[in-house]
């Protein structure tokens, strides 16, 4: 167990709809990253939040947005869903600022199916 | 971040040692090498990280030659529960803001 939880576990939406996925980070972790993992592929970095500010973004369009809250929870919002958005969405928390390389702790993911 | 190349899949048997080699010819001076394990429908799990020579923990060993252009993850005496996808990642995660770049991974199947 990593101490990172995500909700919901599964979700079905239709094309054009909007979705909000939630993540609760490990206590004390000030950094959360979101990844999209298509079937049979490795996770792809979407964006990262550090102390409630976006701290980097991967190659994803603006309809992917996020929020991080002071209580270590965060959200991933996706607008105007497309069929290709069907994937496992993973959040990972870490504690930035340690002298050693930070380890990221992943949640179990939310599997999103867009019909 | 340096690109990595690793085998797509490997088969093994219970009790054997599994060695997965990852190539990273363009590794930079500040880059670390990190391996993650992922079971189906779960998030990746950190296994081991190293910079040079050999690192060992309770789960695996990581061998890194002097030129650091490759690395080998060694899983001793695997069991059926070690069946998973293993990802090799290379990067200066601190400078990159801890953004992990995953490749396709190596799918390891442990047979009875």
gemmi code that builds the backbone of each chain (N, CA, C; Angstrom):
import gemmi

chains = {
    "A": [
        ("UNK", (0.839, -1.206, 0.000), (0.000, 0.000, 0.000), (0.871, 1.252, 0.000)),
        ("UNK", (0.554, 2.178, -0.901), (1.352, 3.394, -1.018), (0.765, 4.545, -0.229)),
        ("UNK", (-0.449, 4.425, 0.258), (-1.095, 5.535, 0.944), (-1.718, 6.529, -0.002)),
        ("UNK", (-1.695, 6.238, -1.299), (-2.308, 7.110, -2.298), (-3.600, 6.438, -2.781)),
        ("UNK", (-4.698, 7.175, -2.686), (-5.978, 6.618, -3.115), (-6.558, 7.444, -4.249)),
        ("UNK", (-7.357, 6.788, -5.095), (-7.985, 7.456, -6.218), (-9.451, 7.053, -6.303)),
        ("UNK", (-10.260, 7.988, -6.781), (-11.670, 7.673, -6.982), (-12.187, 8.381, -8.225)),
        ("UNK", (-13.169, 7.787, -8.901), (-13.645, 6.420, -8.704), (-12.652, 5.409, -9.260)),
        ("UNK", (-12.920, 4.147, -9.093), (-12.027, 3.122, -9.645), (-12.292, 2.922, -11.125)),
        ("UNK", (-13.564, 3.016, -11.507), (-13.960, 2.880, -12.904), (-14.996, 3.943, -13.241)),
        ("UNK", (-15.023, 4.321, -14.514), (-15.932, 5.373, -14.935), (-16.223, 5.207, -16.426)),
        ("UNK", (-17.493, 5.357, -16.787), (-17.866, 5.317, -18.204), (-18.513, 6.646, -18.558)),
        ("UNK", (-18.013, 7.271, -19.614), (-18.549, 8.548, -20.087), (-18.773, 8.457, -21.592)),
        ("UNK", (-19.502, 9.427, -22.116), (-19.690, 9.489, -23.564), (-18.912, 10.667, -24.132)),
        ("UNK", (-18.625, 10.572, -25.379), (-17.845, 11.594, -26.071), (-18.473, 12.967, -25.885)),
        ("UNK", (-17.622, 13.973, -25.593), (-18.093, 15.337, -25.393), (-18.366, 15.699, -23.952)),
        ("UNK", (-18.516, 14.697, -23.094), (-18.771, 14.974, -21.686), (-17.513, 15.435, -20.976)),
        ("UNK", (-17.683, 15.847, -19.720), (-16.578, 16.267, -18.880), (-16.438, 15.273, -17.720)),
        ("UNK", (-15.206, 15.112, -17.212), (-14.995, 14.171, -16.108), (-14.023, 14.770, -15.097)),
        ("UNK", (-14.244, 14.443, -13.831), (-13.330, 14.840, -12.761), (-12.863, 13.596, -12.020)),
        ("UNK", (-11.565, 13.414, -11.951), (-10.980, 12.294, -11.238), (-10.279, 12.844, -10.001)),
        ("UNK", (-10.306, 12.074, -8.917), (-9.780, 12.564, -7.653), (-8.663, 11.681, -7.116)),
        ("UNK", (-7.778, 12.331, -6.383), (-6.615, 11.645, -5.825), (-6.342, 12.184, -4.434)),
        ("UNK", (-6.048, 11.305, -3.522), (-5.634, 11.704, -2.184), (-4.194, 11.259, -1.992)),
        ("UNK", (-3.306, 12.218, -1.848), (-1.876, 11.922, -1.771), (-1.492, 11.348, -0.417)),
        ("UNK", (-0.278, 10.816, -0.378), (0.269, 10.374, 0.895), (0.466, 11.601, 1.785)),
        ("UNK", (0.148, 11.441, 3.053), (0.207, 12.564, 3.979), (1.573, 13.230, 3.983)),
        ("UNK", (1.576, 14.554, 3.860), (2.829, 15.294, 3.895), (3.474, 15.518, 2.547)),
        ("UNK", (2.995, 14.804, 1.517), (3.591, 14.976, 0.192), (3.081, 16.248, -0.459)),
        ("UNK", (3.996, 17.099, -0.916), (3.607, 18.396, -1.460), (3.548, 18.411, -2.987)),
        ("UNK", (3.811, 17.285, -3.601), (3.850, 17.225, -5.067), (2.957, 16.096, -5.556)),
        ("UNK", (2.141, 16.378, -6.551), (1.317, 15.331, -7.149), (1.453, 15.405, -8.670)),
        ("UNK", (1.587, 14.259, -9.283), (1.686, 14.173, -10.736), (0.566, 13.282, -11.243)),
        ("UNK", (0.110, 13.572, -12.436), (-0.927, 12.759, -13.081), (-0.352, 12.159, -14.361)),
        ("UNK", (-0.730, 10.906, -14.604), (-0.271, 10.182, -15.780), (-1.464, 9.522, -16.459)),
        ("UNK", (-1.366, 9.393, -17.781), (-2.356, 8.646, -18.558), (-1.676, 7.399, -19.100)),
        ("UNK", (-2.314, 6.254, -18.904), (-1.747, 5.004, -19.401), (-2.750, 4.305, -20.305)),
        ("UNK", (-2.469, 4.301, -21.598), (-3.301, 3.563, -22.540), (-2.967, 2.081, -22.430)),
        ("UNK", (-3.874, 1.258, -22.882), (-3.715, -0.190, -22.770), (-2.442, -0.658, -23.474)),
        ("UNK", (-1.602, -1.384, -22.739), (-0.395, -1.952, -23.326), (0.773, -0.995, -23.451)),
        ("UNK", (0.627, 0.215, -22.925), (1.693, 1.201, -23.017), (2.118, 1.666, -21.631)),
        ("UNK", (3.259, 2.332, -21.563), (3.711, 2.901, -20.312), (2.964, 4.187, -19.992)),
        ("UNK", (2.952, 4.577, -18.727), (2.283, 5.822, -18.348), (2.917, 7.036, -19.025)),
        ("UNK", (2.071, 7.990, -19.413), (2.538, 9.230, -20.026), (2.223, 10.396, -19.096)),
        ("UNK", (3.220, 11.232, -18.850), (3.088, 12.350, -17.922), (2.105, 13.389, -18.474)),
        ("UNK", (1.125, 13.778, -17.640), (0.168, 14.820, -18.025), (0.614, 16.162, -17.459)),
        ("UNK", (0.667, 16.249, -16.139), (1.157, 17.459, -15.479), (1.463, 17.171, -14.016)),
        ("UNK", (2.087, 18.153, -13.391), (2.473, 18.034, -11.990), (2.087, 19.306, -11.244)),
        ("UNK", (1.684, 19.129, -9.991), (1.384, 20.265, -9.123), (2.288, 20.213, -7.901)),
        ("UNK", (2.810, 21.385, -7.570), (3.660, 21.540, -6.396), (3.111, 22.701, -5.594)),
        ("UNK", (2.730, 22.414, -4.374), (2.167, 23.452, -3.486), (1.071, 24.246, -4.189)),
        ("UNK", (0.160, 23.507, -4.806), (-1.062, 24.021, -5.422), (-0.851, 24.808, -6.715)),
        ("UNK", (0.356, 24.800, -7.249), (0.633, 25.467, -8.518), (1.097, 24.442, -9.551)),
        ("UNK", (0.684, 24.608, -10.805), (1.161, 23.707, -11.849), (2.663, 23.903, -12.023)),
        ("UNK", (3.380, 22.780, -12.059), (4.841, 22.806, -12.039), (5.419, 22.048, -13.223)),
        ("UNK", (4.725, 22.017, -14.316), (5.221, 21.294, -15.473), (4.087, 20.550, -16.135)),
        ("UNK", (4.188, 20.408, -17.436), (3.110, 19.814, -18.192), (3.686, 18.976, -19.327)),
        ("UNK", (3.070, 17.866, -19.584), (3.459, 17.037, -20.711), (2.722, 17.465, -21.965)),
        ("UNK", (2.739, 16.618, -22.974), (2.160, 16.950, -24.269), (0.660, 16.641, -24.298)),
        ("UNK", (-0.084, 17.338, -23.484), (-1.535, 17.159, -23.417), (-2.212, 18.508, -23.638)),
        ("UNK", (-3.391, 18.505, -24.320), (-4.070, 19.772, -24.629), (-4.657, 20.431, -23.387)),
        ("UNK", (-5.035, 21.710, -23.509), (-5.555, 22.469, -22.357), (-6.855, 21.896, -21.775)),
        ("UNK", (-7.554, 21.058, -22.521), (-8.788, 20.502, -21.947), (-8.485, 19.527, -20.782)),
        ("UNK", (-7.212, 19.210, -20.611), (-6.768, 18.487, -19.411), (-6.298, 19.541, -18.400)),
        ("UNK", (-6.967, 19.623, -17.281), (-6.581, 20.600, -16.272), (-6.623, 19.953, -14.897)),
        ("UNK", (-6.021, 20.638, -13.930), (-5.961, 20.042, -12.612), (-6.022, 21.061, -11.493)),
        ("UNK", (-6.188, 20.545, -10.303), (-6.158, 21.346, -9.090), (-5.483, 20.542, -8.004)),
        ("UNK", (-4.778, 21.243, -7.126), (-4.230, 20.606, -5.932), (-4.689, 21.420, -4.731)),
        ("UNK", (-5.097, 20.739, -3.667), (-5.645, 21.396, -2.497), (-4.704, 21.267, -1.299)),
        ("UNK", (-4.851, 22.146, -0.305), (-3.940, 22.116, 0.854), (-4.002, 20.826, 1.662)),
        ("UNK", (-5.078, 20.073, 1.521), (-5.222, 18.850, 2.321), (-4.634, 17.634, 1.611)),
        ("UNK", (-3.743, 17.848, 0.653), (-3.041, 16.783, -0.084), (-3.920, 16.074, -1.097)),
        ("UNK", (-5.120, 16.571, -1.351), (-5.941, 15.980, -2.397), (-5.767, 16.758, -3.697)),
        ("UNK", (-6.130, 16.139, -4.790), (-6.002, 16.798, -6.087), (-7.059, 16.269, -7.037)),
        ("UNK", (-7.262, 16.983, -8.132), (-8.230, 16.608, -9.153), (-7.607, 16.716, -10.527)),
        ("UNK", (-8.069, 15.820, -11.397), (-7.774, 15.918, -12.817), (-9.105, 16.101, -13.522)),
        ("UNK", (-9.230, 17.170, -14.299), (-10.451, 17.440, -15.054), (-10.158, 17.303, -16.545)),
        ("UNK", (-11.045, 16.634, -17.235), (-10.919, 16.516, -18.684), (-12.230, 16.958, -19.305)),
        ("UNK", (-12.161, 17.963, -20.160), (-13.343, 18.476, -20.861), (-13.436, 17.881, -22.250)),
        ("UNK", (-14.626, 17.951, -22.823), (-14.845, 17.521, -24.211), (-14.184, 16.181, -24.487)),
        ("UNK", (-14.583, 15.185, -23.737), (-13.960, 13.862, -23.834), (-13.973, 13.317, -25.253)),
        ("UNK", (-12.850, 12.680, -25.600), (-12.713, 12.010, -26.888), (-12.517, 10.515, -26.647)),
        ("UNK", (-12.765, 9.732, -27.681), (-12.644, 8.277, -27.541), (-11.230, 7.882, -27.088)),
        ("UNK", (-10.210, 8.604, -27.593), (-8.814, 8.300, -27.258), (-8.451, 8.623, -25.818)),
        ("UNK", (-9.342, 9.269, -25.105), (-9.089, 9.555, -23.691), (-9.325, 8.317, -22.826)),
        ("UNK", (-9.861, 7.267, -23.408), (-10.057, 6.019, -22.669), (-8.693, 5.479, -22.237)),
        ("UNK", (-8.512, 5.334, -20.936), (-7.196, 4.938, -20.414), (-7.291, 4.758, -18.905)),
        ("UNK", (-6.177, 4.313, -18.330), (-6.017, 4.276, -16.870), (-5.325, 5.580, -16.466)),
        ("UNK", (-5.931, 6.316, -15.554), (-5.356, 7.574, -15.096), (-4.765, 7.377, -13.715)),
        ("UNK", (-3.491, 7.686, -13.599), (-2.741, 7.443, -12.385), (-2.300, 8.750, -11.761)),
        ("UNK", (-2.402, 8.841, -10.460), (-1.771, 9.961, -9.780), (-0.627, 9.423, -8.930)),
        ("UNK", (0.358, 10.249, -8.732), (1.533, 9.857, -7.962), (1.943, 11.014, -7.072)),
        ("UNK", (2.203, 10.739, -5.830), (2.616, 11.805, -4.918), (4.058, 11.611, -4.509)),
        ("UNK", (4.700, 12.712, -4.187), (6.089, 12.671, -3.741), (6.354, 13.897, -2.891)),
        ("UNK", (7.511, 13.884, -2.252), (7.893, 15.010, -1.399), (9.109, 15.651, -2.018)),
        ("UNK", (8.919, 16.800, -2.627), (10.016, 17.507, -3.270), (10.908, 18.125, -2.214)),
        ("UNK", (12.171, 18.274, -2.573), (13.084, 18.988, -1.702), (14.003, 18.122, -0.886)),
        ("UNK", (13.833, 16.789, -0.951), (14.730, 15.923, -0.209), (16.083, 15.860, -0.932)),
        ("UNK", (17.147, 15.631, -0.212), (18.448, 15.575, -0.876), (18.606, 14.383, -1.806)),
        ("UNK", (17.909, 13.307, -1.547), (18.011, 12.134, -2.421), (16.969, 12.239, -3.524)),
        ("UNK", (17.090, 11.396, -4.501), (16.112, 11.380, -5.570), (14.758, 10.982, -5.013)),
        ("UNK", (13.766, 11.778, -5.325), (12.448, 11.514, -4.764), (11.808, 10.292, -5.411)),
        ("UNK", (11.205, 9.450, -4.588), (10.426, 8.327, -5.090), (8.980, 8.772, -5.243)),
        ("UNK", (8.354, 8.365, -6.332), (6.943, 8.681, -6.521), (6.105, 7.484, -6.106)),
        ("UNK", (5.035, 7.765, -5.394), (4.129, 6.731, -4.905), (2.831, 6.838, -5.697)),
        ("UNK", (2.523, 5.776, -6.416), (1.376, 5.785, -7.309), (0.134, 5.221, -6.627)),
        ("UNK", (-1.021, 5.779, -7.011), (-2.288, 5.213, -6.610), (-2.672, 4.080, -7.548)),
        ("UNK", (-3.812, 3.424, -7.282), (-4.228, 2.284, -8.102), (-4.807, 2.690, -9.448)),
        ("UNK", (-5.137, 3.961, -9.613), (-5.636, 4.432, -10.890), (-7.152, 4.447, -11.006)),
        ("UNK", (-7.624, 5.237, -11.953), (-9.039, 5.264, -12.351), (-9.102, 4.859, -13.808)),
        ("UNK", (-9.878, 3.823, -14.086), (-10.017, 3.398, -15.482), (-11.212, 4.109, -16.099)),
        ("UNK", (-10.939, 4.910, -17.108), (-11.962, 5.695, -17.795), (-12.238, 5.102, -19.165)),
        ("UNK", (-13.506, 4.894, -19.449), (-13.925, 4.415, -20.764), (-14.826, 5.475, -21.383)),
        ("UNK", (-14.456, 5.935, -22.563), (-15.256, 6.937, -23.270), (-15.927, 6.265, -24.473)),
        ("UNK", (-17.248, 6.319, -24.486), (-18.006, 5.667, -25.570), (-18.524, 6.683, -26.577)),
    ],
    "B": [
        ("UNK", (15.357, 14.163, -21.157), (15.517, 12.899, -20.452), (15.997, 11.842, -21.432)),
        ("UNK", (16.919, 11.022, -20.970), (17.516, 10.030, -21.847), (16.498, 8.970, -22.251)),
        ("UNK", (16.595, 8.534, -23.521), (15.718, 7.490, -24.006), (16.258, 6.145, -23.545)),
        ("UNK", (15.364, 5.234, -23.247), (15.768, 3.903, -22.808), (15.242, 2.854, -23.749)),
        ("UNK", (15.977, 1.747, -23.863), (15.564, 0.608, -24.675), (15.674, -0.636, -23.825)),
        ("UNK", (14.599, -1.399, -23.755), (14.598, -2.641, -22.987), (13.781, -3.674, -23.747)),
        ("UNK", (14.023, -4.978, -23.465), (13.274, -6.009, -24.201), (11.775, -5.888, -23.937)),
        ("UNK", (11.003, -6.263, -24.939), (9.557, -6.162, -24.808), (9.020, -7.169, -23.808)),
        ("UNK", (9.565, -8.373, -23.845), (9.062, -9.413, -22.941), (10.155, -10.426, -22.612)),
        ("UNK", (9.950, -11.135, -21.495), (10.851, -12.196, -21.058), (10.036, -13.242, -20.318)),
        ("UNK", (10.367, -14.504, -20.552), (9.750, -15.601, -19.813), (10.766, -16.213, -18.865)),
        ("UNK", (10.296, -16.667, -17.727), (11.177, -17.319, -16.771), (10.378, -18.368, -16.005)),
        ("UNK", (11.060, -19.103, -15.136), (10.414, -20.111, -14.314), (10.638, -19.794, -12.841)),
        ("UNK", (9.748, -20.268, -12.032), (9.866, -20.059, -10.588), (11.237, -20.500, -10.081)),
        ("UNK", (11.814, -19.699, -9.209), (13.090, -20.043, -8.608), (14.303, -19.576, -9.395)),
        ("UNK", (14.086, -19.166, -10.638), (15.207, -18.698, -11.451), (15.507, -17.228, -11.173)),
        ("UNK", (16.675, -16.805, -11.620), (17.049, -15.395, -11.545), (16.689, -14.744, -12.883)),
        ("UNK", (16.074, -13.583, -12.799), (15.701, -12.852, -14.010), (16.556, -11.585, -14.095)),
        ("UNK", (17.168, -11.407, -15.240), (17.988, -10.213, -15.482), (17.422, -9.438, -16.661)),
        ("UNK", (17.094, -8.193, -16.449), (16.554, -7.333, -17.507), (17.551, -6.205, -17.742)),
        ("UNK", (18.031, -6.125, -18.973), (19.001, -5.092, -19.312), (18.328, -3.932, -20.033)),
        ("UNK", (18.698, -2.753, -19.641), (18.159, -1.525, -20.214), (19.314, -0.724, -20.816)),
        ("UNK", (19.147, -0.285, -22.052), (20.165, 0.547, -22.699), (19.774, 2.014, -22.606)),
        ("UNK", (20.744, 2.836, -22.264), (20.506, 4.287, -22.179), (21.785, 4.993, -22.590)),
        ("UNK", (22.052, 4.974, -23.892), (23.320, 5.478, -24.415), (23.530, 6.966, -24.175)),
        ("UNK", (22.440, 7.710, -24.067), (22.572, 9.167, -23.938), (22.414, 9.649, -22.500)),
        ("UNK", (22.712, 8.794, -21.553), (22.554, 9.166, -20.142), (23.466, 10.339, -19.817)),
        ("UNK", (22.935, 11.284, -19.050), (23.691, 12.481, -18.683), (24.317, 12.317, -17.299)),
        ("UNK", (25.248, 13.201, -17.025), (26.021, 13.102, -15.786), (25.129, 13.103, -14.543)),
        ("UNK", (24.073, 13.893, -14.557), (23.229, 14.027, -13.371), (22.080, 13.013, -13.325)),
        ("UNK", (22.008, 12.148, -14.326), (20.877, 11.209, -14.404), (21.032, 10.049, -13.438)),
        ("UNK", (19.932, 9.674, -12.845), (19.831, 8.453, -12.064), (19.066, 7.410, -12.887)),
        ("UNK", (19.211, 6.156, -12.516), (18.509, 5.046, -13.163), (17.546, 4.456, -12.146)),
        ("UNK", (16.292, 4.393, -12.533), (15.248, 3.947, -11.608), (14.408, 2.865, -12.283)),
        ("UNK", (14.031, 1.873, -11.533), (13.173, 0.804, -12.042), (11.868, 0.778, -11.244)),
        ("UNK", (10.771, 0.633, -12.007), (9.450, 0.487, -11.416), (8.846, -0.839, -11.877)),
        ("UNK", (7.963, -1.384, -11.050), (7.240, -2.612, -11.342), (5.753, -2.285, -11.390)),
        ("UNK", (5.040, -2.845, -12.355), (3.611, -2.609, -12.426), (2.851, -3.905, -12.665)),
        ("UNK", (1.898, -4.172, -11.776), (0.984, -5.298, -11.946), (-0.247, -4.804, -12.700)),
        ("UNK", (-0.994, -5.707, -13.340), (-2.193, -5.303, -14.082), (-3.174, -4.531, -13.206)),
        ("UNK", (-3.686, -3.455, -13.751), (-4.689, -2.610, -13.086), (-4.197, -2.012, -11.770)),
        ("UNK", (-2.896, -1.838, -11.650), (-2.345, -1.158, -10.485), (-1.365, -0.093, -10.947)),
        ("UNK", (-1.041, 0.847, -10.065), (-0.045, 1.837, -10.391), (1.358, 1.274, -10.266)),
        ("UNK", (2.328, 1.864, -10.951), (3.718, 1.406, -10.845), (4.220, 1.531, -9.416)),
        ("UNK", (5.156, 0.644, -9.080), (5.727, 0.628, -7.736), (7.246, 0.716, -7.853)),
        ("UNK", (7.839, 1.636, -7.108), (9.292, 1.807, -7.111), (9.975, 0.524, -6.650)),
        ("UNK", (10.994, 0.090, -7.406), (11.770, -1.087, -7.011), (13.132, -0.683, -6.489)),
        ("UNK", (13.885, 0.040, -7.326), (15.268, 0.311, -6.981), (15.780, 1.487, -7.802)),
        ("UNK", (16.765, 2.168, -7.285), (17.371, 3.291, -7.991), (18.867, 3.291, -7.754)),
        ("UNK", (19.636, 3.692, -8.769), (21.076, 3.741, -8.613), (21.711, 4.765, -9.525)),
        ("UNK", (22.962, 5.065, -9.229), (23.724, 6.011, -10.061), (24.910, 5.296, -10.738)),
        ("UNK", (25.626, 4.488, -9.979), (26.740, 3.732, -10.553), (26.999, 2.486, -9.728)),
        ("UNK", (27.796, 1.610, -10.237), (28.205, 0.314, -9.662), (27.004, -0.553, -9.337)),
        ("UNK", (26.861, -0.951, -8.105), (25.819, -1.913, -7.749), (25.010, -1.422, -6.563)),
        ("UNK", (23.700, -1.610, -6.683), (22.803, -1.287, -5.586), (21.971, -2.524, -5.296)),
        ("UNK", (21.767, -2.823, -4.056), (20.966, -3.996, -3.680), (20.007, -3.622, -2.564)),
        ("UNK", (18.764, -4.090, -2.697), (17.817, -3.958, -1.598), (17.133, -5.296, -1.386)),
        ("UNK", (16.084, -5.326, -0.613), (15.440, -6.587, -0.266), (14.692, -7.201, -1.447)),
        ("UNK", (14.499, -6.453, -2.499), (13.711, -6.929, -3.636), (14.584, -7.287, -4.841)),
        ("UNK", (15.597, -6.462, -5.121), (16.349, -6.624, -6.363), (17.753, -6.064, -6.224)),
        ("UNK", (18.520, -6.302, -7.286), (19.839, -5.687, -7.409), (19.886, -4.929, -8.727)),
        ("UNK", (20.672, -3.885, -8.744), (20.836, -3.079, -9.944), (22.327, -2.959, -10.229)),
        ("UNK", (22.718, -3.416, -11.411), (24.116, -3.387, -11.806), (24.296, -2.310, -12.875)),
        ("UNK", (25.242, -1.421, -12.650), (25.497, -0.320, -13.579), (26.982, -0.319, -13.906)),
        ("UNK", (27.358, -0.542, -15.173), (28.777, -0.537, -15.536), (29.344, 0.873, -15.473)),
        ("UNK", (30.659, 0.955, -15.586), (31.350, 2.232, -15.407), (30.893, 3.289, -16.409)),
        ("UNK", (30.593, 2.887, -17.656), (30.193, 3.889, -18.641), (28.722, 4.317, -18.494)),
        ("UNK", (27.976, 3.609, -17.683), (26.571, 3.922, -17.355), (25.655, 3.948, -18.568)),
        ("UNK", (26.072, 3.365, -19.669), (25.229, 3.367, -20.867), (24.194, 2.250, -20.863)),
        ("UNK", (24.250, 1.410, -19.861), (23.245, 0.376, -19.701), (23.124, 0.063, -18.215)),
        ("UNK", (22.101, -0.684, -17.879), (21.959, -1.147, -16.504), (21.179, -2.458, -16.535)),
        ("UNK", (21.362, -3.274, -15.520), (20.684, -4.566, -15.459), (19.982, -4.712, -14.120)),
        ("UNK", (18.689, -4.923, -14.200), (17.890, -5.228, -13.010), (17.914, -6.728, -12.813)),
        ("UNK", (18.266, -7.172, -11.626), (18.324, -8.594, -11.327), (17.313, -8.930, -10.242)),
        ("UNK", (16.418, -9.863, -10.577), (15.412, -10.342, -9.627), (15.795, -11.760, -9.223)),
        ("UNK", (16.212, -11.986, -7.982), (16.667, -13.315, -7.575), (15.496, -14.249, -7.278)),
        ("UNK", (15.590, -15.469, -7.732), (14.624, -16.512, -7.362), (13.173, -16.012, -7.489)),
        ("UNK", (12.767, -15.758, -8.698), (11.436, -15.193, -8.921), (10.344, -16.197, -8.570)),
        ("UNK", (9.197, -15.641, -8.220), (8.007, -16.442, -7.979), (6.918, -16.003, -8.950)),
        ("UNK", (5.813, -16.729, -8.952), (4.726, -16.400, -9.872), (4.258, -14.954, -9.683)),
        ("UNK", (4.321, -14.474, -8.455), (3.845, -13.119, -8.150), (4.754, -12.019, -8.692)),
        ("UNK", (5.888, -12.398, -9.243), (6.775, -11.408, -9.867), (6.396, -11.141, -11.317)),
        ("UNK", (5.386, -11.840, -11.812), (4.881, -11.579, -13.159), (4.318, -10.156, -13.202)),
        ("UNK", (4.919, -9.327, -14.043), (4.566, -7.906, -14.063), (5.291, -7.246, -15.234)),
        ("UNK", (5.054, -5.950, -15.400), (5.805, -5.147, -16.358), (6.830, -4.339, -15.576)),
        ("UNK", (8.062, -4.350, -16.069), (9.150, -3.645, -15.396), (9.637, -2.507, -16.288)),
        ("UNK", (9.673, -1.311, -15.723), (10.050, -0.115, -16.464), (11.401, 0.408, -15.983)),
        ("UNK", (12.236, 0.739, -16.952), (13.525, 1.376, -16.688), (13.370, 2.860, -17.021)),
        ("UNK", (13.734, 3.720, -16.089), (13.636, 5.163, -16.308), (14.983, 5.808, -16.016)),
        ("UNK", (15.332, 6.766, -16.840), (16.592, 7.474, -16.654), (16.314, 8.972, -16.701)),
        ("UNK", (16.860, 9.690, -15.749), (16.688, 11.124, -15.786), (17.173, 11.798, -14.531)),
        ("UNK", (17.369, 13.072, -14.662), (17.677, 13.912, -13.508), (16.342, 14.381, -12.968)),
        ("UNK", (15.727, 13.513, -12.176), (14.354, 13.756, -11.779), (14.193, 15.024, -10.969)),
        ("UNK", (15.244, 15.429, -10.283), (15.131, 16.665, -9.497), (15.044, 17.860, -10.427)),
        ("UNK", (15.911, 17.904, -11.427), (15.897, 19.032, -12.352), (14.635, 19.047, -13.190)),
        ("UNK", (14.131, 17.880, -13.515), (12.941, 17.800, -14.359), (11.671, 17.927, -13.539)),
        ("UNK", (11.824, 18.285, -12.283), (10.635, 18.427, -11.451), (9.991, 17.105, -11.162)),
        ("UNK", (10.804, 16.059, -11.170), (10.304, 14.751, -10.808), (9.263, 14.225, -11.786)),
        ("UNK", (9.396, 14.562, -13.071), (8.472, 14.051, -14.074), (9.084, 12.765, -14.624)),
        ("UNK", (8.372, 11.684, -14.459), (8.884, 10.401, -14.904), (8.510, 10.156, -16.359)),
        ("UNK", (9.461, 9.690, -17.136), (9.213, 9.340, -18.539), (9.335, 7.840, -18.677)),
        ("UNK", (8.206, 7.197, -18.895), (8.160, 5.745, -19.027), (8.260, 5.347, -20.491)),
        ("UNK", (8.997, 4.260, -20.747), (8.988, 3.646, -22.062), (7.943, 2.551, -22.086)),
        ("UNK", (8.151, 1.579, -22.926), (7.173, 0.507, -23.062), (7.279, -0.572, -22.007)),
        ("UNK", (8.432, -0.657, -21.332), (8.602, -1.650, -20.285), (8.898, -3.040, -20.805)),
        ("UNK", (9.260, -3.928, -19.891), (9.495, -5.346, -20.199), (8.455, -6.176, -19.469)),
        ("UNK", (7.721, -6.940, -20.235), (6.688, -7.791, -19.642), (7.326, -9.114, -19.250)),
        ("UNK", (7.412, -9.376, -17.948), (8.020, -10.611, -17.445), (6.922, -11.584, -17.043)),
        ("UNK", (7.010, -12.778, -17.587), (6.064, -13.840, -17.256), (6.814, -14.945, -16.536)),
        ("UNK", (6.441, -15.223, -15.313), (7.053, -16.297, -14.536), (6.132, -17.504, -14.575)),
        ("UNK", (6.671, -18.604, -15.051), (5.882, -19.828, -15.197), (6.188, -20.808, -14.070)),
        ("UNK", (5.197, -21.664, -13.769), (5.438, -22.646, -12.691), (6.440, -23.719, -13.110)),
    ],
}
model = gemmi.Model(1)
for chain_id, residues in chains.items():
    chain = gemmi.Chain(chain_id)
    for i, (resn, *xyz) in enumerate(residues, 1):
        res = gemmi.Residue()
        res.name, res.seqid = resn, gemmi.SeqId(i, " ")
        for name, pos in zip(("N", "CA", "C"), xyz):
            atom = gemmi.Atom()
            atom.name, atom.element = name, gemmi.Element(name[0])
            atom.pos, atom.b_iso = gemmi.Position(*pos), 0.0
            res.add_atom(atom)
        chain.add_residue(res)
    model.add_chain(chain)
structure = gemmi.Structure()
structure.add_model(model)
structure.setup_entities()
